[in-house]
Amino acid sequence: MKAVVTVMPRDDVLDPQGKAVAQALHSLGFADVGDVRVGKTIVLELATTSAAEARSEAEAMARKLLANPVIEQFEVEIKDA
């Protein structure tokens, strides 16, 4: 199974990297760009064949290492290999 963990800054947390990207896009002429949030995507290849087990493992990994729960939130998507 493949687990895709998407980690993003919490909505109430300032995202300086997102602000910098938004400013750079504006300076390149992309005036229609509004708020920008920058996160990360982690793709995990898991040996389990159970979607429920894969989700549980990926969520545990995200809580323990992949995301900082104070400033980030995460979503887990499970895909068949």
N, C-alpha and C positions, 0 to 999 in steps of 0.2 A: 504494500500500500504506500501511497505517497500522501504526505501531509504538508499542506501549505499554510504557514503561519505568517500572518500579516500583522506587523507591529506599527502602531501609529501613536503620535503624541496625544494625550488626552485633550479634549476640546478646550478645557479651561487652562491649559498650559501653553505658554508662549513658545512658538516654534521659530527660532531665529533663522534656521536653515530655510524654512519655507518662505519667510519674509525676504531673504536674500534672493531666492529663486524668483519670487514674484517681481522684485525690483529689476532683476536682470532681464526677465521677459518683457517688462514694460520698456526698458531701455532698448530692447531689440525690436520694438514696434508692436508688440502684442498687447495692445491697450485693453482688450476685453478680458484679460485675466484678472480675476478677483483674488480671493484668499487662496493661498497655496499651503498645503501641509506635506511634509516630507517624512516618510517612514521607511520601513525595510520589510523585505519578504524573505522568509527562510523556507527552503524546500527540503523536507526530510524524507528519506527513503526508509521505510520501516518494514521489518521482516514479517509482521503479523498479517493475517488475511482477514481479520475482523475489523470492520469499519469502526465499531464502537470502541474497541481496544486501541486502535490507532488514534482516534480522537482523544481518548483519555490520556494516552501517553504524550501526545503532542501538547495538550493543555498543561499537563504537569511540567513538561520541559519549558514551556513558555512562562509559567508562573515561577519556576525555580531559576531560570537562566536567561531565556531569550528576551524577556520584557521586564522593564523596571516598573512594577505596579504603582509606584508613587507618581510617575509622570507619563506612563504609557498604557495603552490598552491594546488588546490583541484579539484576532479572530483566527479560527482554525477551519480549514477546508480540507476534506478528505477526498482523494481521487484514487480510482483503481489504477494500479500500475500498468 
